[in-house]
């Protein structure tokens, strides 16, 4: 994965590249990040770059939001 957009597309398609090896029904907690500081609160945050976050609980409600929208 080269960027947040590519990871997001894999996540919403339930691609095995982002699934947890121990539990194939869950995403890996070791997903890549693409720059920027780690958010203060990572509850519901799966990955980020300098300006955006992937947030949600499952592939049906995932979205990419601007960091300032989550403050």
C-alpha positions in Angstrom: 0.0 0.0 0.0 1.4 3.3 -1.0 -1.1 5.7 0.6 -4.2 6.1 2.8 -6.5 5.9 -0.2 -5.1 2.5 -1.3 -5.5 1.2 2.3 -9.0 2.5 2.5 -10.0 0.7 -0.7 -8.6 -2.6 0.5 -10.4 -2.2 3.9 -13.8 -1.5 2.3 -13.4 -4.5 0.1 -12.4 -6.9 3.0 -9.1 -7.6 1.2 -7.1 -10.3 2.9 -4.0 -8.1 2.9 -5.5 -6.0 5.8 -7.1 -8.9 7.7 -5.7 -10.3 11.0 -4.1 -13.6 10.6 -5.4 -14.9 13.9 -9.0 -13.8 13.2 -9.8 -13.4 9.5 -13.1 -11.6 10.5 -11.1 -8.7 12.0 -8.7 -6.2 10.6 -5.1 -6.3 11.6 -4.1 -3.8 14.4 -0.8 -3.5 12.6 -2.0 -1.5 9.7 0.4 1.0 8.1 0.3 4.7 8.7 1.4 7.3 6.1 2.9 10.2 8.1 1.8 12.8 10.6 1.6 12.5 14.3 -0.4 9.7 15.9 -3.9 11.1 16.9 -4.3 11.8 20.7 -7.3 9.4 20.7 -7.1 6.4 18.4 -10.5 4.9 19.3 -12.1 4.1 16.0 -9.0 5.2 14.0 -7.4 2.6 11.8 -4.8 4.6 10.0 -3.8 8.1 9.1 -1.6 10.5 7.0 -0.6 14.1 7.7 -4.1 15.5 7.1 -6.6 12.6 7.2 -7.8 9.6 9.2 -9.5 6.3 8.3 -12.3 6.0 11.0 -15.1 3.6 11.6 -16.0 0.2 13.1 -16.5 -2.0 10.0 -16.2 -1.8 6.2 -19.8 -0.6 6.0 -19.1 2.6 8.0 -15.5 3.4 7.2 -14.7 6.9 6.0 -11.7 9.1 5.4 -12.1 12.3 7.4 -9.9 15.4 7.6 -8.0 15.6 10.9 -9.6 18.9 12.0 -13.1 17.3 11.5 -12.4 15.0 14.4 -11.3 17.6 16.9 
